[in-house]
Amino acid sequence: MLEKGMKAPDFTLLDKEGKEVSLSDFLGKKVVVYFYSKDNTPGCTRQACAFQSNLQEFKKRDIVVIGVSKDSVASHQKFSEKHGLEFILLSDPERKAIEPYGVWQEKKLYGKVSMGVVRTTFIIDEKGNIEKVMPKVKPDTNAVDILNAL
């Protein structure tokens, strides 16, 4: 797992419009990158909606919000439209960012063990360094917790 002070691994992924977005596009700005498991699941939907509810406060502070999951571009587009999400959602089916960030891990659910994305949030500073790692965050309070931390 990445730690505070480390250089955030750069990545280039497709957004919900099918356009390439790189983390390095946002050098000079603070960036929140949150990894989640799946569009339209209860926890992930609550987390995304909480970011949307607080988006104006993030914008006021010049902070970019990026959500990343393995879902397809089409899935992200439908998820965004359904819930009115105005921040960046990136599609990572090949785990180009998920694996370097160390969030592809063994998970246990109802006694079954499988590999999947562990809900984790990274705050990245203006120089591209990791300012804070928030593992196993709570979907309902993640956005507010970040704003309070900053």
N, C-alpha and C positions, 0 to 999 in steps of 0.2 A: 504494500500500500504506500502511496505517496505521502509525504509529510510536509509540514509547514517549512517554508524556506527553500524547498526544492523547485527547480524549474518545471513549470507545467508542460507536459508533453503537448506539442502542437498537433492539430488534426485538421483534416479537411473532409467534411461530410456534406450530404445534400439536405437542404431544409425542406419545409413542407411545400414549397413551390418548385422543388427540383433544382434549386440553385446551389452552387458550391459555397460553403461558408467555412472559413478557417478560424481557429482561435486567434492566430496571429493578426487577423484583420482588426482586432480590438486592442492592440497594444496602445497604451496611453489611456485606457479606460479600465475601471475595475469590472470584473466579470464574475458572475455566479454561474457555475456549470453544475447542474444537478442531473444525476443519473437515476433513471427509474425503470421498472421492469416492463410495463405494458400499457399502451393507450386504453382508455375506457374501462380500466379495472377500478374498483372502489377507491383504494388508497391513492393510486396514481392520479385519478381524476380529482380527488380532494386536494392533493398537493398542487396540481396544475392550476386549479381554480383559486387556491390561496395565493399563488404567485400572481395570477391575473388580478386578483382583488387588491394586491399591494403594488402593482406595476407602476402606477404613477409616482409612488414614493421612491421606487428604484430609479425611475427616469429622472426624478428631481435631483437625486444624488449622482446622476450620470453613471449608473451601474447597468450593465447589460445582463440580461437573464437568458440562459440557454438550457433547454431540457434535452437530454439525449437518451434514446432507447433503441432497441433492436428493431422496432416497428418500421414498416415501409413508409416511403414518402406519402403514398396515398392514404395510409392509415393516419399519419400525422395531420394531413390536410383535413380529413373528416373529423378527427378529434378536435382540432382547432376551431373548425366551423361550428361544431356541435356545442362547444363550451365558450366560444368567443375569445379564444386565446390569441393575444397579440404579440407575444414574445417568440423567440426563435425556438423551434423544435427541430432537432437533427436526427436523421435516420442512420443507424449504425448496425446494419444486419451482419456485417463481417467483423464486428467488434474491433474496429481500428482505433477507437478511443476507449471503449469499454475495458479492453485488456490492459493497455498501458496505464490506465488510471487504477487498475487493481480492483475493479468492482465486479468482475466476473468471478463468482465464488460459489462454493457449495452452500446450498440452502436446504433447510428441513421444513417441510410443511406436512402436517398430519402424519408424521412418522416417515414420510418419503424423503429421500435424499436426491437432490438434482442440482445441476449447475444453473446459475441465473445471475441476473444483475441485483446486487445488494444496493438498496436505496442509499445513496451517498451524495453529499453536496461539497463542492470545492469553491472557495472564494479565491480568486486569482487577482493579484495586484496589477497595477498599470505597467509594470515591467515584465509581466508574464510569469511571476513567481507565485507559488502557492502561499496564500496568507493564512488560510484556515481550512482544515478538513473536518467535515461533519459526517461521521459514519452512522449508519442505521438511524437516520432522522425520522421524526414523526411527520407524516404527511400534512396534518392539519396546522402545525405550528412552524414548519420549516422556514417559510418566507419571513414570518415575523421574527423568528429567532435570528435570522441573518441580519435583518435591519437592526435589531437590538445589539448584535455583535459589532456592527459597524458604527 
